[in-house]
């Protein structure tokens, strides 16, 4: 077995591969067996004996296991108090319990790429789950919690991304004060939570609550210059900024709601400077041009969603006229050049399809999509070599449902 092979694991302590572990199995054979098991079962065998526990925590073994099981794992809502980590076959690898005060009805999994799972629960409190230890804690209360009323349909816009210059992770949360306070003329409220280094340690500590105050606090920052789209609440991180859509009902106005913003502009929040920008134009004009008069601005309302695929910002257009989903890729950021790269047929009953969000691309080029329908949300996989997308996993219905991408290792 060549050591160049990432799944070829030498004995972590330098002993020969034919050495016996506790008089039971040769080490090399034991490693090969463990590499075949699901992560949940590998964690269970740690209770067998100290040498097995040491072996499965060894960095060489963890790296080899990651090479055999490349992932990623998806975090999806499973009932009112559970989050499932599922693999690309749709199999549940681990179920995380989130039962705690304030989580007595539907939770929302945030669309993040992170080594932890973030969820939003009752009264919009946000909690962090550590899939390895099972630890859960709720972030400190921000301004938004004080504005909310116990009604689940008020939208919150959320995005989590990393600042390249510092390595810090920032969570952006935007609330519509008009909806929550029965007011008119209030600007959207925007808050930022910066995760400090404490986030790396809390789940591994015997007393995770002790790290709560060392993880971060909410801060109020400037809000977006106009109302955001309530049907597209998952912000997308691209090149150090969080991207959203403006409320699409305003498309036909010469300038959006008197704010001197051109229709089709895609607002972004720079995670480093914490400032908003309106310089990027979306592909709306191209979509209308390509339709040869079949579509108008009204046809685009609630039919567009954002995603990030292999370092490209992507707009997904759910086309009612053709019953297809078109993926438009931003090829030139400076000149706002968009090109339609995929036309996907999704086998959904006419009138059921509500929207499609691109999530990520597997190494072999398969695109994973979150498909929103009237009866429930479904994960689909799309192979560019085929015209149709195939059903991967049907999920329960949840308000403003999201899917998290877990980037950590369940063995660490």
Secondary structure by P-SEA (a helix, b strand, c coil): ccccccccccccccccccccccccccaaaaaaaaaaccaaaaaaaccccaaaaaaaacaaaaaaaaaaccccbbbbbccccccccccccccccbbbbccccccccbbbbccccccbbbbbcccbbbbbbcccccbbbbcccccccccccccccccccbbbbbcccccbbbbbbbbccccccccccccbbbbbbbbccccccccccccccccccccbbbbbcccccccccccccbbbbcccbbbbbcccccccccccccccccccbbbbbcccccccccccccaaaaaaaaaccccccccccccccccccccbbbbbbbcccccbbbbbbbcccccccccccbbbbbbcccccccccccccccccbbbbbbcccccbbbbbbbcccccbbbbccccccccccbbbbbcccccc
